[in-house]
């Protein structure tokens, strides 16, 4: 019997979430009428649809100055 540690379980769950997020974003950004998909859909995508509410673009920060700020 294989023993699963907490660390391994967290790692697997993160991988599952990441795969779902990647597939969700791929579907969201595919333009309508662009033809058939290339490759297979993530096999657990429909079962993980409850994660859809947690998928969002996170705000990012940057250390690069805006050109408008430099000119001031």
HELIX and SHEET records of a PDB file:
HELIX    1   1 UNK A    6  UNK A   29  1                                  24    
HELIX    2   2 UNK A   49  UNK A   54  5                                   6    
HELIX    3   3 UNK A   67  UNK A   71  1                                   5    
END                                                                             
